[in-house]
Amino acid sequence: MEYTNVRYKGVNGSESSRDIQRASVRCPFCKIQMIPKYLYSCGNKDIGVGVFCQCTNPSCEKPFLSEYILKNNMYMYSRVLPNLSLDKKEFGEIISEISPIFCDIYNQAYAAQQMNLSQICGVGYRKALEFLIKDYIMSGIDDDKKDGIKQKNLAKCIKEDISSPNIKAVAARATWIGNDETHYVRKWEDKDIKDLIGMIDLTIRWIESEVETKRLLEEMPMP
Ligand SMILES: [Zn+2]
């Protein structure tokens, strides 16, 4: 592991230096991965320090703050601290068409996650999942049946209104973890928000495969 010596400014104005991990980071503005220019560091040296960095991409050069945590006498890279330019997840044409509101809620939850609002981003992901599943079901049924789906409990919709066994299996599990994020008592102690996001991503991939397969079969019916 490589280290770099960075100037350190104490709260009383004193100056010294600290060794920090020379980690490659993703610029929060231009999103390019690079070893930034380290300007100087400050913060509680016994816990960790914030390092003022500058992006080395010539068309960006924006400054940002990253955090290094003290571990075994070394400051190890932890994360780029949040700023107003949050990452957004882009969804493919199929998902954006089935449920634009899912994409919106998902990105609000993702924004909360990037701001370390860990207690509420799970609730957001759970809500996003409900819109994704219900909008997917409603994309394949008649208008007069849609109100019934909107009113129905999500777990019941997955059980009764989804025919694909893969979507059914994954979405059901995502719902279990999602419910854990909203309720006082957790049932799945060893699963967390990362698992929930992974299961939502998997649900998306199954929905996309299902829709793509259906389109292909419609375009090329059996002779
Ligand atoms: Zn940049």
Boltz pocket constraint, residues with backbone or C-beta under 6 A from the ligand:
constraints:
  - pocket:
      binder: B
      contacts: [[A, 27], [A, 28], [A, 29], [A, 30], [A, 31], [A, 32], [A, 55], [A, 56], [A, 57], [A, 60], [A, 61], [A, 62]]
      max_distance: 6.0
